[in-house]
Amino acid sequence: MGYKPFRSTYYDAQMRASPALLRARAPYLVKNTVTGIVIATLVISIYTYTIKVISQDEFDDVIVPDEPVKRTPMPGTTESVQKAVAARKQ
């Protein structure tokens, strides 16, 4: 007796669609195909529009600094942090 992991009346032993499944899907075939094409067209058009708009963007108005700002640490900060870490470890 062989193990059959999936039993359905819509598929045969070779997992091919039965005539009953084809008949059940027939009324929805055209509507689902049109819906799929509409959704795919919408996605592709949004993607194309986005790429087109972004590629036209110019960053001439953005001011880029020559050199990053160097900040000096406050005196005694590292020592107090090291003391706090050492006190916490004890």
Number of C-alpha atoms within 10 A of each C-alpha: 3 4 5 7 5 8 10 9 9 14 15 11 10 6 11 10 13 14 11 12 13 12 10 12 12 11 10 11 12 11 11 12 11 12 12 12 12 12 12 12 12 12 12 12 12 12 11 11 12 11 11 11 9 9 9 8 8 8 7 7 6 7 7 8 7 6 6 7 7 6 6 6 8 7 8 8 10 11 10 11 11 11 12 11 11 10 9 8 7 5
